[in-house]
Amino acid sequence: MNKQEIQLTLRLTPQEIFRIDNFIFENDELASVVDVFCRESKPDFLYLWGELGVGKTHLTLAVAEQLQQRGHQVSYINLQELLYTATPEILSSLFQTDFVCLDDLQAISGEAAWEEALFHCFNRLREHEHKLLICADQNPAQLAIQLPDLRSRLATGLIYQLPSMTDVLKQQALISHAQSRGLILPEEVAQYLLRHYSRDMPSLMLVLQRLDKASLQAQRRLTIPFVREVIQHG
């Protein structure tokens, strides 16, 4: 497998703008740890976990993008997507890159061949002193990983939980993401979305994509009447 094959494309498009500066950190300590992870040799293994919608993929992609901008070779792997489109051997060459970011670790729980491949990948990364970021929906002790050696490796990381987002933080996140797209999202419009559309962040990000496109096409600002119209005709 050559470097081009393992240096998977970071899915950063105008519709998916994931940066560290538009991630809302509720925990200042985590913000500091992520900054240190991107800049220094230690920690060499960071494990982030939390429920759906707390921003795990956002933060993983943001870290990968920042590292890539700083000239590092980075591999981003979404294991949920990869499970049915590739074989476990894809993990065997990841040690060739400086930083490896693995998303949705829980997807391979109970998949013996994938668990063993990740175990060997982990060891080779350590051997070459490369860095690893893993995201999952549970902490290592709760994951249904069957391979004992892999379970013990996962417990050696610096482990942080991403907490559930309050409505205030979701509002801040919507406004911040809109700004990243060059949009002005007034507070009252963000509040309207939370009250009348969804409190689920993945759904809110999708509707923000729609609003971005609709605003550009109609050359209209994001007002409550316009947002209501887009949603009703979506």
Secondary structure, 3 states (H helix, E strand, C coil): CCHHHHCCCCCCECCECCCHHHCCCCCHHHHHHHHHHHHCCCCCEEEEECCCCCCHHHHHHHHHHHHHHCCCCEEEEEHHHHCCCCCHHHHHHHHHCCEEEEECHHHHCCCHHHHHHHHHHHHHHHHCCCEEEEEECCCCCCCCCCCHHHHHHHCCCEEEECCCCCHHHHHHHHHHHHHHCCCCCCHHHHHHHHHHCCCCHHHHHHHHHHHHHHHHHHCCCCCHHHHHHHHHCC
